[in-house]
């Protein structure tokens, strides 16, 4: 039994020595790798570079994405589908005063106790 453990230990140590040697002697590449896009990407998978705006060719500068405006458009579209009755019902419900229920109060108290 002890002989088997010794053999296993020697094998383990030799394995890690060999791995360390391979890492130490591995060839290194320069930081820029001297690679071009043609070397990395096949023709059908190459990223497409968008042309820059050229005032001599294009009459109008391309519009940039306005996230706030897009959100406003979506929300306006959602509200346009509501009827006046739906809107008045939403307003009535939002104006009602709501009180936290018993479970919520207990959860708050438990959380406060956990913080202490």
N, C-alpha and C positions, 0 to 999 in steps of 0.2 A: 504494500500500500504506500509506504513512504517513498519507495523507488519510483512509483508512478507519479506522485506529487512532485518529486524532484525533476523528473523528465518533463512534466507539464510546465513547471516553473521555468526551466531552461528554454523550452520551446517558446514560451510567452516572452521572455526577455530577448531572445534572438529575433523574434518577429518584430518587436518594437525597435530594436536596434536597426534592423533592415529598413523599416519604414522611415526612421529618422535619417538614415543614410540617404535614402532616395529623395527625401524632401530637401536635405542639405545640398545634394548634387544636382537637383533639378535645374534645367536651363531656364534662364530668366529672359523676359522680353522687355524691350524699352516701354516707357509709359505710353507713347503714342501708337505703338504697335506697327506703325508705318503701313496701316491698312487704308484702303480707299473704299468708298461705297460700292464700287463694282466688285470688290473682293468679297464683300459681306453679303450683299443682297442679290438674289437672282433677278433677272430682268422683270419678270412678272410680279415680283413682290417688293420692288423698290418703292420707298416712300415718294410721294409726289410733292415736289416743292411748288408752293403756290407763287405765282409771279407777283412781284411787288407792284404797287401802284405807280403808274407812269403818267404824269400829267399830259405829256405829248400824245399819248394814245387814248387814254380814258378821259371822258368828259367829266365824270362824276367820281369822286372818291368813294370807295366801297364803304357801306355802312357797317358800323361795329355793332355787336350784339349788346342790346340794352336789356338786362335781366329784369329790372324794375318795370320797364314798360311792358315786357312780355307777361309778367305776373299780373299787372293791372288789366291787360287784355283778357287773360284767362278768368280772373275774378269777375270782370264786367260781363263776360259771356255766361258765367254761371248765374249771375244775378238776373240777367235778361230772361232766363227760362222760368223765373218765379212769377207767380201771379200776385196782384196786389193783396189778395187775401192771405197768401203765404207770407208775404213780407210783414203784414200787420200782425200775424200770429207770432212770427219770430220776434218782433219788437215787444209784444206783450209778454212773452216768456222771458225775454232778457231783462225786462224791467221789474219782474217779480223778485222779491228779496228771498234769497235761499239761505238756509241754515245748514251747517254741517250735521250729518247724521251721527248717531251714537258710535258706530264703528270707526268713523273717521276721527272722532274725538279720542277714542281709545288708542288708535294708532299713533296720534300725535303725542299723547301722554307716554306711551311705550317708547317712542323715539326719544323724547326728552329724558326719560330715565336711562336709556342706553347711552346717551351723551355724557351723563354724570359719572 
